Amino acid sequence: MEMHQVRYFLSLCEEMNFTRAAERCNVAQPALTRAIRLLEEEFGGPLFHRERVRTHLSELGQAVRPYLEQVHRQSQEAKHLASKFIELKQTPLKLGVMCTIGPDNFVGLLTSLQVQHPGIELQIMDASAADLQARLLEGVLEAAIYCWPDRIDERLHYLPLFREQFFIVLGLKHQLAAKNAVRVSDLDGERYLNRINCEQADVARDVFARHGTKVERVYRSERDDWILAMVAAGLGFGFMPQYSIADRPDIVARPLVEPEFWREVSLVTVRGRPHSPAIGALVREAMRTAWLGAPALAVQQARAQGRGQMH
């Protein structure tokens, strides 16, 4: 059974005349008659009684009509849904964002998506890098923006967006607050306020150990605002990415050097997985967006490769 046969059957139910039903379906009458005959062969009996003066439904036709009406209605609904999906109307997009990334970094992307694709219903979930990657692979998320140092997974595709340096956050009266930059060795013996979801924690711990720097962890929290409040109260120092540090008059932020710490944040999707048009729109807008005042790293890298090939 094909959909055009269902449509011809329902038109004939309305018109009870082969000629008018064919005109209504914009087909030749022999084509409509042949389609109805094939449908009858498939169902195993006549669907209409054809008489000289009138055509009317058989008992079999009356029995199957409600079911074919339902098939036609569901087909139309599916087409309507597919049309909205392709045209990005009322299209949901589940995006994960690492909870340590400041929201100001995403204003440009969110604005572009809203202006260029107002039909996308963006659903943002924030979590740690590990949680985002797991949910992305499970199919709970369609895309995610995060950084997880030394955790490159071949099942995933990474589009680098931006790099940012890690800073040390201090209270105004802290002994290191007067410095223009803080060395790793300067932090030996200092009280540390630990951000639980910091994706650089393992890397930093190894680097500190190699430099013989030992810190005293006195507080742990998933919330950056609590860490900053503790910093402002003089209870210790924080270790945070530059553009995630809230602008507060009672703290100072200094770059961590010797060595420096940087993170590269990427837009991540699953390789080989069929993606909705909304993902395509997200990628396009992400590549057009200025990240920390510069084009996306993926765009910069592509341009650099292009210049290299020209030479």
C-alpha positions in Angstrom: 0.0 0.0 0.0 1.4 3.4 -1.0 0.3 6.8 0.2 -1.0 7.9 -3.2 -3.4 4.9 -3.1 -4.7 6.0 0.3 -5.2 9.5 -1.0 -7.1 8.3 -4.1 -9.2 6.0 -1.9 -10.2 8.8 0.5 -11.0 11.2 -2.4 -13.2 8.6 -4.0 -15.0 8.1 -0.6 -15.8 11.8 -0.7 -16.8 12.1 -4.3 -18.3 8.6 -5.0 -17.4 9.3 -8.6 -14.3 8.1 -10.3 -14.1 11.1 -12.7 -14.5 13.8 -10.0 -12.1 11.9 -7.7 -9.5 11.8 -10.4 -9.9 15.5 -11.1 -9.6 16.2 -7.3 -6.4 14.3 -7.1 -5.1 15.9 -10.4 -4.6 12.5 -12.1 -6.1 10.7 -15.1 -9.1 8.6 -14.3 -7.4 5.3 -15.5 -4.5 5.9 -13.1 -6.9 6.4 -10.2 -8.9 3.3 -11.2 -5.8 1.2 -11.5 -4.6 2.4 -8.0 -7.9 1.5 -6.4 -7.9 -1.9 -8.1 -4.4 -2.6 -6.8 -5.5 -1.6 -3.3 -8.5 -4.0 -3.5 -6.1 -6.8 -4.5 -4.0 -6.1 -1.5 -7.0 -6.1 0.9 -8.5 -9.2 -0.8 -11.9 -7.8 -1.8 -13.8 -4.9 -3.4 -13.7 -1.6 -1.6 -16.4 0.0 -3.7 -19.5 -1.3 -5.5 -19.5 0.2 -9.0 -23.0 0.6 -10.4 -24.1 2.5 -13.5 -25.8 5.3 -11.6 -23.8 5.4 -8.4 -20.7 4.2 -6.6 -20.7 3.3 -2.9 -18.5 1.8 -0.3 -18.6 -2.0 0.2 -18.6 -3.4 3.7 -14.8 -3.9 3.4 -14.4 -0.3 2.3 -16.4 0.9 5.3 -14.3 -1.2 7.6 -10.9 0.0 6.4 -11.9 3.7 5.8 -11.2 4.9 9.4 -7.8 3.2 9.4 -6.8 4.7 6.1 -8.0 8.1 7.3 -5.8 7.8 10.3 -2.8 6.8 8.1 -3.4 9.8 5.9 -3.7 12.2 8.9 -0.5 10.8 10.5 1.3 11.2 7.2 0.3 14.8 6.9 1.3 15.4 10.5 4.7 13.8 9.8 5.2 16.0 6.7 4.4 19.1 8.7 6.8 18.1 11.5 9.5 17.4 9.0 8.9 20.7 7.3 9.3 22.6 10.6 12.4 20.5 11.4 14.1 21.3 8.1 13.1 24.9 8.3 14.3 25.0 11.9 10.9 25.9 13.3 10.3 24.8 16.9 13.5 22.6 16.6 15.0 21.6 19.9 18.7 21.7 20.3 20.3 20.2 23.4 23.6 21.9 24.1 25.9 21.2 27.1 28.2 23.9 28.4 31.0 23.3 30.8 30.0 24.9 34.1 33.3 26.7 34.5 32.9 28.8 31.4 31.6 32.3 32.1 28.2 33.1 30.4 29.5 36.3 28.9 31.5 34.2 26.5 28.3 33.0 24.9 26.4 36.2 24.4 27.6 36.5 20.8 26.7 32.9 19.8 23.3 33.0 21.5 22.5 36.3 19.9 23.5 35.1 16.4 21.4 31.9 16.8 18.3 33.9 17.9 18.6 36.3 15.1 19.5 33.9 12.3 17.5 30.9 13.4 14.7 32.1 15.7 12.9 28.7 15.4 15.7 26.8 17.3 14.7 26.1 20.9 18.0 26.0 22.6 18.1 23.9 25.7 21.4 24.5 27.7 22.6 22.2 30.4 25.7 23.0 32.4 27.9 20.3 33.9 31.5 19.3 34.4 33.6 18.3 31.4 33.4 14.6 32.3 29.6 14.6 32.6 29.2 16.5 29.4 31.4 14.1 27.5 29.5 11.1 28.9 26.1 12.5 28.0 27.3 13.5 24.6 28.4 9.9 23.8 25.1 8.6 25.3 23.1 10.8 23.0 21.5 12.8 25.8 23.2 15.9 24.3 23.6 16.8 20.6 26.7 19.1 21.1 28.7 20.4 24.0 31.2 23.1 24.6 34.0 22.2 27.0 37.6 21.6 27.7 39.1 18.4 29.2 42.9 18.5 29.0 44.6 15.3 27.7 41.3 13.6 27.2 41.0 13.6 23.4 38.5 10.9 22.4 38.7 9.6 18.8 34.9 9.1 18.8 34.4 12.9 19.1 35.0 15.8 16.7 36.5 19.0 18.2 36.1 22.5 16.8 38.4 24.8 18.8 36.7 28.1 19.8 39.1 30.0 22.1 42.0 29.8 24.5 42.2 31.6 27.9 44.8 31.8 30.6 44.3 30.7 34.2 44.7 33.4 36.9 45.2 33.4 40.6 42.4 35.3 42.5 43.3 37.0 45.7 41.8 39.2 48.3 42.9 42.8 48.4 45.0 42.3 51.5 46.7 39.1 50.4 50.5 39.3 50.4 50.6 38.4 46.7 48.0 41.0 45.6 50.7 43.6 44.9 52.4 41.5 42.2 51.6 41.9 38.5 51.8 38.1 38.1 52.0 35.1 40.5 54.6 32.3 40.0 53.8 28.8 40.9 56.6 28.9 43.5 55.1 32.0 45.1 52.1 29.8 46.2 54.1 27.4 48.3 52.4 27.1 51.7 49.4 29.3 50.7 45.8 28.3 51.5 43.9 27.1 48.5 40.2 27.4 47.8 39.4 24.4 45.5 36.8 24.6 42.7 35.5 21.0 42.5 34.7 21.2 38.7 38.0 22.7 37.7 39.1 20.7 34.6 42.8 21.7 35.2 43.0 20.4 38.7 44.9 17.2 37.9 47.3 19.0 35.5 47.9 21.8 38.1 48.5 19.3 40.9 51.2 17.5 38.9 52.9 20.8 37.9 52.9 22.1 41.4 54.4 18.8 42.6 57.2 19.0 40.1 58.0 22.6 41.3 58.0 21.5 44.9 55.0 23.8 45.6 52.7 22.6 48.3 49.4 24.3 49.1 46.9 23.8 51.9 43.4 23.0 50.6 41.0 24.6 53.1 37.7 24.8 51.2 36.0 23.0 48.3 32.9 24.1 46.4 31.1 23.6 43.0 30.1 27.2 43.0 32.5 29.9 41.8 30.6 32.7 43.5 31.3 31.0 46.9 35.0 30.6 46.1 35.2 34.3 45.2 33.4 35.2 48.4 35.9 33.2 50.4 38.8 34.8 48.5 37.4 38.3 49.2 37.2 37.4 52.9 40.9 36.6 52.9 40.5 32.8 53.5 42.8 31.8 50.6 43.5 32.0 46.9 41.5 30.7 43.9 42.7 29.3 40.6 40.3 30.3 37.8 40.2 30.9 34.0 40.5 34.6 33.3 37.1 35.2 31.7 35.2 33.3 34.4 36.2 35.7 37.1 33.4 38.0 38.2 34.2 41.7 38.3 34.3 42.5 42.0 35.9 45.4 43.8 37.1 43.3 46.7 39.4 40.9 44.8 42.3 41.0 42.3 43.2 38.6 39.6 46.8 38.0 38.5 48.1 35.7 35.7 49.8 32.5 36.9 53.2 32.2 35.4 56.4 30.0 35.5 54.6 28.0 34.1 51.5 29.5 32.6 48.3 27.5 32.4 45.9 27.8 29.4 42.8 26.0 28.3 41.4 25.5 24.8 37.6 25.3 24.7 36.0 23.5 21.8 32.6 22.8 20.3 32.3 19.0 20.5 30.1 16.6 18.5 30.1 12.8 18.0 31.8 11.6 14.8 29.6 9.8 12.3 26.4 10.5 14.2 23.5 11.8 12.0 22.9 15.4 13.1 19.9 17.6 12.8 19.9 20.8 10.8 20.0 22.7 14.1 23.5 21.3 14.7 24.6 22.6 11.3 23.2 26.0 12.2 25.0 25.9 15.6 28.3 25.1 14.0 28.0 27.9 11.4 27.1 30.5 13.9 29.9 29.3 16.3 32.4 29.8 13.4 31.1 33.3 12.7 31.1 34.4 16.3 33.9 36.4 17.8 35.3 34.5 20.9 37.1 36.7 23.4 37.3 39.4 20.6 38.8 37.1 18.0 37.6 34.6 15.4 37.1 31.0 16.5 40.4 29.1 16.7 39.1 26.7 14.1 38.6 29.6 11.7 42.1 31.0 12.4 43.7 27.6 11.9 41.9 27.1 8.6 43.0 30.5 7.4 46.6 29.8 8.4 46.5 26.5 6.5 45.1 28.3 3.5 47.9 30.8 3.5 50.5 28.0 3.9 49.1 26.2 0.8 49.3 29.4 -1.2 53.0 29.6 -0.5 
